[in-house]
Amino acid sequence: MIAGGPGFGAGAAAYVVVHAVVHKRGRWLPSLAAHHKLHHNDPTVNFGVTTTLLDRLMGTIGVEKRE
């Protein structure tokens, strides 16, 4: 048996669902959608889709630049 198989599978499925919701229904998770949108504009920041916690801990959080 592969270590973490069912748990890993469930986590991966949850990630895919949240990622799809953020992209298609951003109004349900507006702050998370805004956080992730910045990643598409600057691929060096905001890797988190399901949470901003790891970006904060790893120093990869980016902020929107206002002109």
Secondary structure, DSSP 8 states (H G I E B T S, - for coil): --TTHHHHHHHHHHHHHHHHHHHH-GGGSHHHHHHHHHHHH-TTS---SS-SHHHHHHT--------
